[in-house]
Each structure stands twice: as structure tokens, then as C-alpha cells.
Amino acid sequence: MFEFLFKYPVELFIEGSLILALPWWQLALLPLGVLALAYIALGYFNLRGHTRVRDRVVIALLRSLSLALVIFSLSRPLLEVTSPIPQPNVVGILLDNSISMTLPDFAGTARSDLISQQLDAETGSLLRSLQQRFETRLFKFGADTRAVADVRELDYGDGDSNLARALEFSRETLKGESLAGLVVISDGAISPTDALDAQLLSLRAAQIPVYSIGVGQPQHRRDIEVSRVKLPRQVLKGSQVVADIVVTQRGYDGQTLDLIVEDDSRILRKQSLRLEPGVQAFKIPVATEDAGARRLKFYFANKTDEQITANNGQQEILSVSDDKMRILYFEGEPRFELKFVRRAVADDKNFVVSGLIRTADAKFYRVGVESQQELRNGFPITRDELFSYDALILGSVEIALLSREQQEMIVEFVSERGGGLLMLGGRHAFAEGGYRESPLQDILPVVMADQAHPEFSREIKIQPTEAAWMHPALALADNSEESIARWQTLPPLTIVNPIHQIKPGATLLLTSSPTAQQDPFVAMAFQRYGRGKVVAFPVQNSWIWQMHNDIELEDRTHENLWRQLLRWLVEDVPPQLSLALSTRGIHSGGAIRLRSEVLQHLIKTDAAPAPQAVLTAPDGLQQVQPLSRHPSLPGVYEAEIVAAEPGDYLLHVEFEQHGEVIRSDESRFVVTREGNEYFHSEMNETLLRGIATETGGGFFTTDAVDELAASMRTHQRSAGALVRHELWDMPAIFLLLVFLLCAEWAYRRWRGLA
Amino acid sequence: MKLGVVLLLALSVVYPPVPAFAQSKQSDGLSESAANTPREIPGNAHELYFTRGIYSGEFDDYDEGGRWAIDYPKADHQFLVALKRLSIVDAYGSDNAIALTDPILRHFPLLYIVEVGSMSLSDAEVLALRNYLLAGGFLVIDDFWGSWAWEQFVSQMQRVFPDRAIVDLPADHPVFHAFYNIDSVLQVPNVRQGSAAQQGGPTHEYDGIVPHVRGIFDDDGRLMVLINWNTDLGDAWEWADDPEYPLKFSTYAFEIGINFVIYAMTH
């Protein structure tokens, strides 16, 4: 009944509010209406004759009510309610615009063909099926993301696929629309990042599902990929570096192929590798002959039946230093070990081994010093003096020979300076030298005996652990089999420091042959400590490997071992001013973070200026890159640079003090158009499926792409719209008006009035 | 003077026993065949074993086993007392005579040989000595006098190193400054002439009037052989406890001997 009289249910009147949508010109007539009412009222009151006052009031009231009702209807009464109104659902389609999409492994054509076929504005079946249920918005993503109107705007030229940024950008763009979900069409050649994880969590929380379509084959049919090359950042000229190579191959199981190592088109090494199914790691020794930033390329020759040849090799920049590294060898007593160590590395022009030997209780002898001032007062007593060395060898030096300050300085030398420390065995080394109660105990990689064993002496046969077979310090041949075989032939050495245990985190490199009676001895172990490296070599007469009657005169094992050991000890010692780049495989347009660090002891004043970085582009143009001080790490300065064009870049950094350049460093990097796009390029179903699962969407292969539109849920997303209902034509108004007019007529009849 | 007095006191108190593996001319008149018998390696319990080289000589048959053993073992023992007293070298306190052809020789990178004027090496000894030196061993030659001894020594060394020159060491060579600073080379006489020298007698033997310290270097310029010609350090060590033997000679002999050891262990 209510709804019949008032057009709308009662709840609507409860929720809503009544307004008059009177146009402005009608508002101006309102005073006229009021005046008309007043005129009518006065007219009735002023009537003369036999009418009584009560009659005039009743009639005037009825007529005024009728007139007011007409005015109310004319002023367009509306009932305004907030009402949910269904909106059309929108789907954002994110299209991978990276170079890997041009790979020709999708049904014999490029991966990008799927996008062209399925999402063409006129003929694309996937687009059409989606548009039957949703409104669609297209985005292309690579290093950046942009909205596009048509797939013809894609050029597949990006050297990166930043999906996290694409998801964020599309969500931001479609904010306010009824987003039913996002569709990602990609090969999944995307590195999982924290940013991507964060985006997926956010999408899940907002209940926006991501549907992914994997383009490309999950496995190449025939392909060889040098997936990773790991080299030390810097080595000394003449060092043999061991490159860690990861090779991934499909379709060449059991074949033996040559891996070629080139230095600027000059072949340094060719090594035959037998390929096993899947992923393999190899250690490839490479000799460095020329100083400077060497561009080393590791590659397999292209195979004619290979799907992708652009991933057959990788190149890395290796900084080969011709600097002289300074090593301080401190001996607490005259020992032949010092003589033979110096002799072993004497022809290595990249070392200066300064020897300080105590020859009597308070008498020191210096050998190999570079100046009359060097070590003149014995073992360094200032940080500046000690930190000017890159490595320290402690021989048979009892701890009492070093003051507490010197002991703590040695710890800082390793942890902060990043220097290398090598402690040799001897009757005054390790526990036998009193090191157990010293600060150096913390930094040594071995667990020393509870008490000293001053009379202990044992001849041991040294055994390399697996970590030593191809270790840059201990490899005795180009391959592990020959290296192990050579180790077996070396004569036994004497150990006077019985150590059986290494610390957690340390690496055991050399040990003794196990016996039934005794646990093996630790013959060499190392660990990183802070920025530096600590090596324990608790044997006292490695010179036997040079002098022994079984060692041929031509044999260079002793020389090579010590050369390798000392080079390994100093090669990753950070320069006092260092420069590091955040990434490798840089694509043009990509951002690179650079970090430069100045060792604290070089900074003499708080007001020391930041290092100056200059970037030299491939065309020779130089650009100063301002570095900003790290907010929390003292001595660390950072900047972000963008290398727009492919080519070789040189980054040079200098640190000045009092107007004088006191340290400098430089690094090179290569920028390519494709970045890493041709690597790890098999369709990454795991990642794409994970993205879909994480957000409640679904994963589809190219074969099942037709099912996508049907499987997407329509979201009853709606906007809270204001709805206005017209009230002027309510039956109740009409009936009330009729009633008032009839009532006036009846009253007049009853009272006999005109 | 102080050094000599200290040493005399030390020598009177300490006189180390002869070790089991040591060979003594005085005890058994060691022959070449006996010296070549393989022996137990001492285990490198000490850093330095002052090793006397046993070699073949022209007068071995007439000299109770060989000229290599002149002043042996007392000179070695007394030198070791001085070395251990004056430096912190972890030296085995007794003698250690090893034949040149004994493979164990390679465990002892410092070798002391005397009376090389009568040296007459076998081919095996030539090869062993060459390899020892090229591997890194250091040889100190002492106690031979005059031109004929020199000629004999040179003829033997030319078999070891046919093309290597023998040169005088300059006064600024590190071997003269490794422990003591020795500014000039002093002629050290034998015990008989040392006593006579106190009364103004000569210190030299035969025509060896001028003492020399000479050397043979390897291809990398490292000193391999140190030659004390026209001087007798061994006698000065052996007779350092004899009141008749002049202190200045034994003092000098100990000083330069210690220098040789420190140099050999550091260069």
C-alpha cells in the first residue's frame, strides 16, 4: 500500500533524504508563490457578508494546502539515496616487451607472435573473448611500463623485464576502475625480486588476481648456455685465476665440447668439457698475462642445430693489477722457512715481501725492506704503518713479542683494513706461542689446543681436501685429477702445533692422512673475518718441498704453491679506496648503483670531501657523477648512474685530501642492448605459475589460452553512486490534492457558501 | 772483548754430548761407505743442524778417515754454544756430519766443509753437491790456505759448476752485516800460529797471506757458496777455550760464523 501511494518502498525513504531539485529560476518564483498564498489568505479573511470567521479560516487553509501541494510538486521533489550500481569489469593486460620475446622457439616462430595473433585489435581471438566480458587495457613492460592502445606499439627491444614495476604501474593506472584482474603474457625470463614479492602480496590483499600466460618452451630442444661466469674482481698480473663457470645445456648430453677463453680476441685457453644433462659447474683456470681491465670471454662455438646462439658465451671484466702488493713477514726467530718463502716468490714482481726477523732477544734483522725507514723500529706500532701492508705473515712469534695494542691492531688489520693474515706453524705459534688467550684467537680459523705442547713434533703426509683440488692457492695442475696425484707425491712435513679442529664457518684445505690412532691434523684452513681473510698453515717446514731429495730440481711446486698462496692472500684485499658496481650483465638504459669506500684511517678530518667519480662513455665523453655519503656507513659513498648506450664504460674515482689525490681506483663495465635477455630464457613456468597461485589467478600455456576468458571471474565490484528518485508524480500527492479540493467543495456546500 | 769472555765462560760450562746419529772421526774413523749408509732423519726437532759435509779427499788414507774432519767435532760444538748463547737460533747443540751423497743431506740447508785443498770429489759427490746447492742449500767453505789449495778447490768446484765465477764479496754485502757489522776481513790463524802471533809471528800458512771471503752465485744472483780462503775459522772455534789462543781471532770467528748462519737462514 505504501509503495502504491509513494512509489518506493519505505526503506528507501528511511535511507534516503528528500531534496528539491528546483532550478534557480524557479527559486526566484518562490517568493511570488508565498505572496500568492498570502493574497489568497487575505482575500478570504476580508470577505464581507454572512460568512463567519471559522468558515473563512477553513476555506483559506484548504485552498492554501492545495496550492502548497502544487508548488511542492512543481519544485521537483527527489528522494536521494546512495545506491550500489554495477560497473563494467576491467582487465589489465601486461605484455612482455623484452628482447627474449623475439626468441624463435614458439611453434617455430617468435614468442612475440602469440601476442600479435591473440591480441590484435581486429583479429585477436583472445582480446575479443576478453572484451566480450570485460573492458581491456593494454600495457607493455620491459625496463619501464607504458599503457598502449594496440599491440603494434610493441617493439620487443627492452633489455630487461621489470614485472614488479609493471604490476605497480598498471594497478596505479587502473585505480578507481572495477579491476577484475591482470593478465601477464610473458616468457617468465624475469628475476624474482623482493619488489615482485611485495607486489604480489599487495595484489593478493586487494583481491586482484593475476592470470599468467607462459610463452615459449619450458625447455629448449637444443641449446648450450654459459649461464654464469664468476671471477674475482681483481687479480695480480701473472696470477692464475680459477673461473667458476655454470653451463646449462639441452640436447647435447654426453658430448665433449671445447670451452674457449678469450682475452680481447686472443685465445687464452681451450678446455674440453664433457656435457652431462642439465646444469653443470666447472672450474676453469685462466692465466693472466697482461695488466689492465681485461675483457674475458668464455664461450662455446655455435652449433648449427642450436636454437639460441646468443647465450653460448659470457664476458666478464677482470681487473688485472700490476701493482706491487706489500707483505710483511714477521719471524720470532731465524727459520729456513722465511728464506725459502722469499726465494719462492723472489721473481714475482707483484710482491714485495719485507722480512722482520728477531735474531736475538732484543735484536731484529730486516730483509727485503724498501727503505731504510721501513720497520726500523721493529713491528709496526701505528695503524698507518701496519695498514700500508696488504698481508701479514706471522711465523714462530710468541704472543709476548706483540703488545696488546699491536695484537688488537692486527685484528683491525684483518677486519677493517681487509688485509690477509697467514699464521705459520712453529714452536712459538698458535697455542704453543700463547695465542689462545690473545685477541688473535678470535680471528684464527682453527680451534687451538687447550694447552701448549712444547715438545710435540710429528711428521705428517699432507692431504688436500676437495676444496683444495682446484683452489687458486693450492691447485697443482690444470685439473683436479692431476692436482690430487701431484699432492700424493709430495714429501711429508713436520708439524709442531697439534691442531685437529677448525672453527664453524672456516674451510679446511689441507689435512694429514688419517690414522687409526689419531684424528687428522689441520694443515691449512682459512676463514673470512670482517673484510679480510685469515689462513692458518700450521706446518713449520714447507721448504722440504723445495729441498727434499725426491723433488727434481726443475720442479716448481714449492715456488708455485707459495706464489699462489700469497697471491690468493692479497688479491682480494680491498684497496684503500675501492669502487664497486651493483650489477653485471647491464643493459642499456638500466640503472647501476656504484659504491665507493674509503678506509676510515685515511679520513683524517670529518670535513673530508666525498670521492670524485668520473664516468667515461663509449664515445669518450666524460661525466662527473656526484656521490652522496651513505647515511649510516662511514666512509661509504653511493650514486646511481644510467648507461644509456651499449658499449664499454670506464668509471674512475679519486679521493683527495688537502687538495691532493691520495688514492684512486677504477672499474670497467660493459653495457649491452640485450642485457641478460638471452640467458635463462626457457619459459619459466614455475615463476609464472607461482605469480598466479600467489594472487588467486591462474596459469595458462599458449595451448590453453582460449580458456582464459571463461575462467576469469567477474567481480561484482560496484561504485557507491548517488541515485535520485522523482517524487512529484507520487499517487499520494495527486490523491491528497483531490482530497483537499473536494473537501473545500464539500465544506462550501455544507455551509451554503458560494 | 766482552763477547770472547762470555763465550769462554759458556764453553767451560756447556759441552754438549755427541748425538746418536752423529759421526765422529775421533770415535770410529768414518769412511765414505759408512757415511753413505741411510740414517734416521732427525725429525726436524730443531730449526738448525750445523752440518759438516763429508767428502772424498786425496789424503783420506793417511789422515784417519779424511780431511773433512779437521777440528771436528769440537769446533762444531763450540761454535754451536756461541751461536745459541748469542742468538736465538733454535740450533741442535751437537755436531751433524753428513756425506755429500747421503739423501738426508737435503734436510739440512746449511753445510760446512773444511780443508777443501785436498778435496777430490767422486762424480756422485759432484752431482749431489750441485743439486744440493741449486735446490737452495748454502755451503760455507773454511780452512784452506795458499795457491795450491785454491787451485785444487777451484778444480773441484768447476766440476760442480763449470761456468760459475768465484768472486770476492764486497764489504757491504749483507753477509757481513746480518748479525754483527764486520767492516774488514781478518785472517784467523790455526792454533799453533795463533799462539805465535802473540809474539809477532805470522798468521798465514803457505803463501796464503791475504784472507778472502768469496762467493759463488746462482742464476738469480743468490749466494750459494761462501768461501773463506786463507783463514781458519774452525780452529778459532775449536781453541776458543785455550788461554793461549788470541781472543780477537776467536771473537771474530764467532761473529762472522754467526753472520753466516743468520744470512743462510734469511737469504
HADDOCK unambig.tbl for C-alpha pairs under 7 A between the chains (distance, minus, plus):
assign (segid A and resid 333 and name CA) (segid B and resid 88 and name CA) 6.27 0.50 0.50
assign (segid A and resid 333 and name CA) (segid B and resid 89 and name CA) 6.26 0.50 0.50
assign (segid A and resid 334 and name CA) (segid B and resid 89 and name CA) 5.74 0.50 0.50
assign (segid A and resid 334 and name CA) (segid B and resid 262 and name CA) 6.78 0.50 0.50
assign (segid A and resid 334 and name CA) (segid B and resid 265 and name CA) 6.19 0.50 0.50
assign (segid A and resid 335 and name CA) (segid B and resid 47 and name CA) 6.28 0.50 0.50
assign (segid A and resid 335 and name CA) (segid B and resid 265 and name CA) 5.77 0.50 0.50
assign (segid A and resid 336 and name CA) (segid B and resid 265 and name CA) 4.83 0.50 0.50
assign (segid A and resid 336 and name CA) (segid B and resid 266 and name CA) 6.71 0.50 0.50
assign (segid A and resid 338 and name CA) (segid B and resid 266 and name CA) 6.10 0.50 0.50
assign (segid A and resid 339 and name CA) (segid B and resid 265 and name CA) 5.64 0.50 0.50
assign (segid A and resid 339 and name CA) (segid B and resid 266 and name CA) 4.43 0.50 0.50
assign (segid A and resid 339 and name CA) (segid B and resid 267 and name CA) 5.09 0.50 0.50
assign (segid A and resid 359 and name CA) (segid B and resid 87 and name CA) 5.69 0.50 0.50
assign (segid A and resid 359 and name CA) (segid B and resid 88 and name CA) 5.72 0.50 0.50
assign (segid A and resid 359 and name CA) (segid B and resid 89 and name CA) 6.92 0.50 0.50
assign (segid A and resid 360 and name CA) (segid B and resid 86 and name CA) 6.87 0.50 0.50
assign (segid A and resid 360 and name CA) (segid B and resid 87 and name CA) 4.43 0.50 0.50
assign (segid A and resid 360 and name CA) (segid B and resid 88 and name CA) 4.95 0.50 0.50
assign (segid A and resid 361 and name CA) (segid B and resid 88 and name CA) 6.81 0.50 0.50
assign (segid A and resid 365 and name CA) (segid B and resid 178 and name CA) 6.89 0.50 0.50
assign (segid A and resid 457 and name CA) (segid B and resid 45 and name CA) 6.67 0.50 0.50
assign (segid A and resid 544 and name CA) (segid B and resid 107 and name CA) 6.96 0.50 0.50
assign (segid A and resid 546 and name CA) (segid B and resid 135 and name CA) 6.45 0.50 0.50
assign (segid A and resid 547 and name CA) (segid B and resid 106 and name CA) 5.55 0.50 0.50
assign (segid A and resid 547 and name CA) (segid B and resid 107 and name CA) 6.90 0.50 0.50
assign (segid A and resid 547 and name CA) (segid B and resid 135 and name CA) 5.41 0.50 0.50
assign (segid A and resid 547 and name CA) (segid B and resid 136 and name CA) 6.50 0.50 0.50
assign (segid A and resid 548 and name CA) (segid B and resid 106 and name CA) 5.40 0.50 0.50
assign (segid A and resid 548 and name CA) (segid B and resid 107 and name CA) 6.60 0.50 0.50
assign (segid A and resid 549 and name CA) (segid B and resid 103 and name CA) 5.77 0.50 0.50
assign (segid A and resid 549 and name CA) (segid B and resid 106 and name CA) 5.89 0.50 0.50
assign (segid A and resid 553 and name CA) (segid B and resid 131 and name CA) 6.97 0.50 0.50
assign (segid A and resid 553 and name CA) (segid B and resid 135 and name CA) 6.08 0.50 0.50
